[in-house]
Amino acid sequence: MKIIIAGGGIGGLVAAISLHNAGHDVNVFESTKEVKALGVGINLLPHCVRVLDNLGLLNDLKAISIETKELVYANRHGQFFWEEPRGVYAGYKWPQFSIHRGEFQMLLWNKAVELLGDDSLHPGHHISSFEQNENGVTAHFIDKDTEDIIHTEKGDLLIGADGINSQIRKLLYPNEGPVAYSGNVLYRGTAVMKPFLTKASMAMIGSLHQKMVVYPIKDTFNENGNQLINWVANLKGGLGETLTERDWNRQVDKKQLLEKYANWKYDWLDVAQMIENSNTGIFEFPMSDRDPLDRWSFNRVTLLGDAAHPMYPIGSNGASQAILDVDELTNCLNQFNSLSEALNKYDSVRIEATAKVVHQNRKKGPDIILDLMEDRFPDGFTPDEIPHEELETLMEKYKKIAGFDKETLNAKS
Ligand SMILES: Cc1cc2nc3c(=O)[nH]c(=O)nc-3n(C[C@H](O)[C@H](O)[C@H](O)COP(=O)(O)OP(=O)(O)OC[C@H]3O[C@@H](n4cnc5c(N)ncnc54)[C@H](O)[C@@H]3O)c2cc1C
């Protein structure tokens, strides 16, 4: 089958590799003219690492990321109340990786070039419109700067993997309106600094009113023993005037953020110093999502990743769910001779699965335990006050909903 993918981000590139391996003729059209390592850290959970392993990417991934050993939760006073091993350290067959999003995208881009050939990847091609009939789909691409039509491509299937501001989704749902803003703003940055805890720990600190997520994204250390650490601050209401349009690349000054976190200094981590040391830009991102759709596939056109199910980046699921979409779409196209049957199955499996994650993330996802502890013990707690069983029930529930409870996942090949 001749497949056109609009969007050379994480979902689009994994789809290109997977569908090429399944024997399809794939072309990827990416809006940006020069694909660069943009973004900061993301996490790849064991359920999507399984898919990447099956695509032969495990060793490449290991070379540029760090295997997350544990997840810890602490209150804003720095007291721990939840610690759990992650990935293979928790008995999963596959690791959890913390990785620089842009470096991961570059790895996928280079792998796609190697497998599909340079002339199957087309940077600088922004999809503007498409039309389809029973014989095929035709996609039109513009140069985003000049808005001139520069290319037209015909195929059997068009996949919209064009991210949170998807043009294909807009064409399929012209009346959908803007994204739903959560009232929270994320500030993301990286710092080269002293490692903390196991040197491969992920820490969630505070409450959803004011939170900080911290984890290393490199398993290497410079001559001073320092490591590249990624952080994401979550502030209710943000730092003042916040644009609600979702743009991953908007930067802010660190001064105001520093004031908010000035007292967050613990014997295991100095949050204020970490923000101070962040010299590669601080990126502001209003946390928003969209209501789940009833349908992603319309004859020869379908959606995947953030284009299909933009969700709050809570619980490390943004990239992971896009990769699970790819796995299901490839399986469905393998399983059915009829495209419409394949896409019906893809819709029925993935819409329900991702809608649950969207809704659960609106209810704070696993971070609900931060608010539980803040509400009950605003001034701190003694060790015997920690409600371990209650916390465990909440954490296990999220894993099941997001599809990465250990028993179910380890039973898969
Ligand atoms: C620059 C950038 C930085 C990011 N930083 C982070 C981060 O720090 N933390 C985090 O959790 N998530 C980040 N994300 C989002 C994260 O990558 C996605 O949530 C997740 O990987 C799902 O992947 P996706 O392929 O659906 O979307 P994305 O990875 O966002 O990919 C979408 C791709 O489509 C391209 N595109 C957009 N419109 C068109 C069009 N009309 N025609 C053709 N191509 C188009 C975009 O340029 C992009 O390459 C970032 C995304 C981007 C684009």
The ligand as a Tripos MOL2 file, in Angstrom:
@<TRIPOS>MOLECULE
LIG
   53    58     1     0     0
SMALL
NO_CHARGES

@<TRIPOS>ATOM
      1 C1          9.2360   21.0300   18.9120 C.3       1 LIG1
      2 C2          8.5350   20.0990   19.8580 C.ar      1 LIG1
      3 C3          8.9790   20.0230   21.1880 C.ar      1 LIG1
      4 C4          8.3570   19.1620   22.0880 C.ar      1 LIG1
      5 N1          8.8170   19.1030   23.3650 N.ar      1 LIG1
      6 C5          8.2450   18.2570   24.2470 C.ar      1 LIG1
      7 C6          8.7280   18.1600   25.5840 C.ar      1 LIG1
      8 O1          9.6970   18.8090   25.9490 O.2       1 LIG1
      9 N2          8.0850   17.3160   26.4500 N.ar      1 LIG1
     10 C7          7.0060   16.5600   26.0430 C.ar      1 LIG1
     11 O2          6.4310   15.8020   26.8320 O.2       1 LIG1
     12 N3          6.5430   16.6200   24.7750 N.ar      1 LIG1
     13 C8          7.1300   17.4420   23.8780 C.ar      1 LIG1
     14 N4          6.6550   17.5080   22.5920 N.ar      1 LIG1
     15 C9          5.4870   16.6910   22.2320 C.3       1 LIG1
     16 C10         5.7790   15.2400   22.0800 C.3       1 LIG1
     17 O3          6.8120   15.0410   21.1580 O.3       1 LIG1
     18 C11         4.4870   14.6050   21.6080 C.3       1 LIG1
     19 O4          3.4980   14.7930   22.5970 O.3       1 LIG1
     20 C12         4.5560   13.1200   21.4330 C.3       1 LIG1
     21 O5          5.8360   12.7130   21.0580 O.3       1 LIG1
     22 C13         3.5360   12.6250   20.3950 C.3       1 LIG1
     23 O6          4.1370   12.6350   19.1100 O.3       1 LIG1
     24 P1          3.4520   13.1590   17.7900 P.3       1 LIG1
     25 O7          4.2760   12.6090   16.6880 O.co2     1 LIG1
     26 O8          2.0060   12.8870   17.7970 O.co2     1 LIG1
     27 O9          3.6190   14.7130   17.8390 O.3       1 LIG1
     28 P2          4.9430   15.5890   17.6540 P.3       1 LIG1
     29 O10         6.1280   14.8870   18.1880 O.co2     1 LIG1
     30 O11         4.5850   16.9180   18.1790 O.co2     1 LIG1
     31 O12         5.1410   15.6660   16.0630 O.3       1 LIG1
     32 C14         4.2900   16.3470   15.1490 C.3       1 LIG1
     33 C15         5.1240   16.7210   13.9400 C.3       1 LIG1
     34 O13         4.2750   17.2000   12.9060 O.3       1 LIG1
     35 C16         4.8570   18.3400   12.3150 C.3       1 LIG1
     36 N5          3.7660   19.1160   11.7030 N.ar      1 LIG1
     37 C17         2.9160   19.9750   12.3100 C.ar      1 LIG1
     38 N6          2.0120   20.4440   11.4170 N.ar      1 LIG1
     39 C18         2.3020   19.8680   10.2240 C.ar      1 LIG1
     40 C19         1.7200   19.9300    8.9430 C.ar      1 LIG1
     41 N7          0.6190   20.6930    8.6900 N.pl3     1 LIG1
     42 N8          2.2750   19.2110    7.9230 N.ar      1 LIG1
     43 C20         3.3630   18.4200    8.1530 C.ar      1 LIG1
     44 N9          3.9560   18.3230    9.3620 N.ar      1 LIG1
     45 C21         3.4150   19.0240   10.4010 C.ar      1 LIG1
     46 C22         5.5660   19.0200   13.4700 C.3       1 LIG1
     47 O14         6.5780   19.8940   13.0090 O.3       1 LIG1
     48 C23         6.1270   17.8190   14.2270 C.3       1 LIG1
     49 O15         7.3890   17.4420   13.7590 O.3       1 LIG1
     50 C24         7.2450   18.3670   21.6670 C.ar      1 LIG1
     51 C25         6.8030   18.4390   20.3400 C.ar      1 LIG1
     52 C26         7.4330   19.2900   19.4260 C.ar      1 LIG1
     53 C27         6.9490   19.3480   17.9820 C.3       1 LIG1
@<TRIPOS>BOND
     1     1     2 1
     2     2     3 ar
     3     2    52 ar
     4     3     4 ar
     5     4     5 ar
     6     4    50 ar
     7     5     6 ar
     8     6     7 ar
     9     6    13 1
    10     7     8 2
    11     7     9 ar
    12     9    10 ar
    13    10    11 2
    14    10    12 ar
    15    12    13 ar
    16    13    14 ar
    17    14    15 1
    18    14    50 ar
    19    15    16 1
    20    16    17 1
    21    16    18 1
    22    18    19 1
    23    18    20 1
    24    20    21 1
    25    20    22 1
    26    22    23 1
    27    23    24 1
    28    24    25 2
    29    24    26 1
    30    24    27 1
    31    27    28 1
    32    28    29 2
    33    28    30 1
    34    28    31 1
    35    31    32 1
    36    32    33 1
    37    33    34 1
    38    33    48 1
    39    34    35 1
    40    35    36 1
    41    35    46 1
    42    36    37 ar
    43    36    45 ar
    44    37    38 ar
    45    38    39 ar
    46    39    40 ar
    47    39    45 ar
    48    40    41 1
    49    40    42 ar
    50    42    43 ar
    51    43    44 ar
    52    44    45 ar
    53    46    47 1
    54    46    48 1
    55    48    49 1
    56    50    51 ar
    57    51    52 ar
    58    52    53 1
@<TRIPOS>SUBSTRUCTURE
     1 LIG1         1 GROUP 0 **** ****
